[in-house]
């Protein structure tokens, strides 16, 4: 199991922190690529 924590801007332009658990390393990599392309993305905080 892999976990990704990231920050993004919400509709009020405030930074919110989110986390998601994924089953495989490949799924985590694809998920990170996907969220990095979003307009409201801010930063990746951690992976484990």
C-alpha positions in Angstrom: 0.0 0.0 0.0 1.2 3.5 -0.9 0.0 6.8 0.4 0.2 10.2 -1.2 -0.3 13.5 0.6 -0.6 16.7 -1.4 -1.9 20.3 -1.2 -4.2 22.1 -3.6 -6.2 25.3 -3.7 -9.9 25.0 -3.1 -12.6 27.1 -4.7 -12.0 29.9 -2.1 -8.3 29.9 -3.1 -7.3 28.4 0.3 -4.7 25.7 0.5 -6.1 22.3 1.6 -4.2 19.1 2.4 -5.5 15.8 1.0 -4.3 12.2 1.3 -5.0 9.1 -0.8 -4.0 5.4 -0.3 -3.2 3.4 -3.4 -2.5 -0.4 -3.8 0.6 -0.3 -6.0 3.6 1.8 -6.9 2.4 2.1 -10.5 -1.0 3.4 -9.4 0.7 5.9 -7.1 2.9 7.2 -9.9 0.0 7.6 -12.3 -2.1 9.4 -9.6 0.8 11.8 -8.9 1.1 12.6 -12.6 -2.6 13.2 -12.8 -2.9 15.6 -9.8 0.2 17.5 -10.9 -1.6 18.4 -14.1 -4.6 20.0 -12.3 -4.9 23.8 -12.3 -5.4 24.0 -8.6 -2.4 21.8 -7.6 0.1 23.3 -5.2 2.6 20.6 -4.0 3.3 17.0 -3.0 3.9 16.8 0.7 4.9 13.2 1.1 4.7 9.6 -0.2 5.2 6.4 1.7 
